[in-house]
Amino acid sequence: MDKFYREIGKRMKSVRMALKMTQAQVAEKACIDPSFYGQIERGANVPSLKTFVAIARALKVNSSDLLPQSGKEKLYEKAVENILTGLPSKKRAAILSLVRDIAAQYRAKP
């Protein structure tokens, strides 16, 4: 079971980093203590269901996206979706074009 909670913590950290949030920022939005959030992210502590849902909301993802059986790609897609939400379609297209160009550059490098 410990591996399960560590995997959830890794997913939380991955989303948090993609959103460029600190642990303290997520904890504040989830209304929990920052040190407790850090323990959850490391898999050292287990949140209640209520806390887990609050963390998912703070990270702007569905709770199920943080569970191990979800694909990691979905987390990144959700993070990008959250970043683009509310932007006009032309600006979203421009940002996606930039991301596509950057990804192509990374693929080209060994």
N, C-alpha and C positions, 0 to 999 in steps of 0.2 A: 504494500500500500504506500510505503514511503516514496517509491519511484513514481507512482501516480501523482502524488502531491508535488514532487519536484518538477515533473513535466508540466503541470498546471502553472507552477511558478515561472518556469522558463517561458511559457507562452505569454504570461502576463508581462514579463520583462521585455519580451520581443515586441509586443504591441506598444508598451510604454515607450520603449526606445524609438520605435517608428513614429510615434506621436511627439517625440522630443519632450517628454514630460519627466519630471523627477519623481522619485518615490514619494516625497513629501506632497507634491501636487496631486498625485493619484489618491493618496491617503486623505488629503483634505476634501477632495471631491466625494470620496466614499464615506466620509465622516468617521474615520478610524485613526488610531495613533500611527504615525509614520514608522515607528520601530516595529509595530505589529505587522504593518504592510510588508516591511522588509523581511520579516520572518516568514510570512506567507509566500513571498516571491522566492525565497530560498528553499521552500518546502519544509521549513523547520517548525511551522505551526499550521494548523488546519482552521480555515475560517468557517463560520456558520454559513448556512445557505443564504441568509439575509445579507451577510457581509460579502459573500462571493458575488451575489447579484449586484450589490452596490459597487464593487470593484469593477465588474464588467461594464456597468453603466458609466463609471468614471473613465474607463478606457474606450468608451463608445463602441463596444462590440456586444454581440449576443453572448450570454453566459456559455452557451454550447460551444462557441468559438474558442473558449479557453480550455476545453476538455481535450485530452490526448487524442481521441479518435478523429478530431477535426484535422484537416490538412493545414500545414503551416502556410501554404500559399493563400488560403482563405483569409488568414490573419492579415497578411500584407495587402491583399485586395481590399479588405475592410478598412484598413488604415488609410489607403489611398482614397477610397471612396469617401471617408470622413473628411479628408483634407480637401477634396474637390466639391463637397456638398455646398450648395449655395452659390457657386460660381456660375456665371453665364457660360453657355455651351462653347462659345469661341475661346474663352479663357481656359476652360477644361481641356479642349482640344490642343491648345498651345502647350499646356503643362504636360499632357500625355506625350506630345511630340518630343518635348525635351527629355522626358524620362526614357522614351524609346531610343533616342540618340545616345544618351548616357549609357544605357544598358548595352547598346551595340559597341561602344568604346570599351566597356569592361570585358565583353566577350572576345574582342579582338586582342586584348592583352593576355599574355601567358600567365 
